Amino acid sequence: MTDSTLANNEEIVDGNVSIIPLGGLGEFGLNMMVYETENDLIVIDTGFMLPNSDMPGVDLIFPDIHYLIERKEKIRGILLTHGHEDHTGALAYVLRQLDVPVYGTQLTLAIASGRLREYGVLGKAQLNTIAPGDTVELGDFSAEFIHVTHSIPDSVAIALRTPIGIIVHTGDFKFDMTPIDGKLSDVQTLARLGSEGVLMLVSDSTNAERPGQTPSERSIYDAIDHIFQRTEQKLFLCTFSSSLHRIQQFINLANRHRRLIAISGRSLLNNVRIASELGYLDVNPDYLIDARDAAMFKPHEVVILSTGSQGEPRSAMSLMALDNHPFLKVEQGDTVVISARIIPGNEKAIGNIVNHLLRRGAKIYHERNADVHVSGHGSSEDLKLMINLLHPKFFMPMHGEYQNLMRHAELAEAVGIPSENITVAEDGELIHLTPETCEVFGREGRSGRVLVDGKPEIELEDIVLRDRIQLSEDGIVIPIIVLHSDTGDGSQQSAASSQQGDIVADEASGTADSQEPTVDNDSKTELNTGEIEIISRGFVYMDESEELIEEAKEITRRVIENLSDEQKHETEIVQDEVRGALRKFFAKQMQRTPLIFPVVMRV
């Protein structure tokens, strides 16, 4: 075992399979796993992640795919386990840079195609539809797709037959005994693989810390039904746009209680349309109305399906909570159900929405005060059942924060997998698997995250994000320095002016210092000292911090005076010296470090 950074494929040799997680190990979302032999490489899932509140101006987060770009000739395909965007949301970003075939079930590819069309890559995408039970040959890999139950139809686990043995990658799953679509997880195939011999299991850890077995999706039906019965005015049902099993239950209950259905949110509208056309949703079109027409009906005649369960700023529910939606309003006596898991990091955003809805007189139900949500991920007993069905020699947890991975590792050991055969890895680590060993060999040097500001092609550098965070926390200080230089006419200079630099700064009125620059007969620039102007935004209130600002001006003046003539002619040197001195000063005086952006003007 070594901790060296791997820059190429020199350690991937015949007789082993390398596993490289590019996302999804150590966080929720961003799921992307690479499996590689000496000759071939496949990718399972290409997910994105939404930013936290501490990432100002970041719209999306994608996995860094430099590892794939450097090996693009080896890539035999991208395999998708299901249609959730934490598994498919980065596909357009990847296909802009890699021309490789994609394999997924009918619904998964249909949902993913929306993003591909939006980003202009659908026309060139090589999309290959598979069904559970199908097998695809991909060089050294043979991929068998196995149906599993989750919160979206058409979810699959993938069994990879490799030169050294079988690797099973579960994707997201739970063992739902009464699924909405009636399609059980393919336990028979999982058991068959276990009997055949599984070398390694790579398994979903999202709910590893939850005891017991995750309830069936049907378990929330009665609670939602009860809410329908008690709601006398408008009813708003908010969930993930891709939680199609949940949406089917909402539709069934709306039909039962004779409420018309209005849908708000582009992604929700698209997914309902796609799933209906493909037969994954049973929707009576007579019950659907345009959301713009909802106000034409009596409140008790309408139910509104909405996006925004995670407090996304521009989602339909966020707009309604702030009374900014163009045609839907939450009013006194209305009921709002947030039927989704509160993803870690989104607590504050969701709390803000709840507070605004309560101010409007609505009654709120969510997973912490009612049985309105059930997870699509297996809890500890589901995870142990998967391990026992497959009997793997080696085990690696995936999908979740480090505490989830560690807990899943403990569960694996509890059901009989030796601790030395369990690998807890994180993003960017390279795991070498042989028939006899499994170990972390090193790290891929270019793994990490790509921050996107706006369009997928606009990548945000880490330093820009750090500047934004610092600006939002400590503000900005702008020292304005005007240097007078003159190659002159050979006029005489005073002894004093020949010994010091000349700084002339604009006063608040914008006028310059009245001292005239002088030069020697050799046309050497000579400068005299004047005033400095300093502007602060978000750091201190200027009118109440005159003493601090004056001291900062004096420090800036001394810095310039101590520079040589040659240094004064280098703008970057002047900026760096001023920035460093003021940073130390403000850190000592205020225990804060604002962004300092010196402006050097030459006249």
Summary of the structure (lengths in Angstrom):
residues: 603
radius of gyration: 30.7
end to end distance: 61.6
largest distance: 98.6
contacts: 2059
relative contact order: 0.11
helix: 33%
strand: 24%
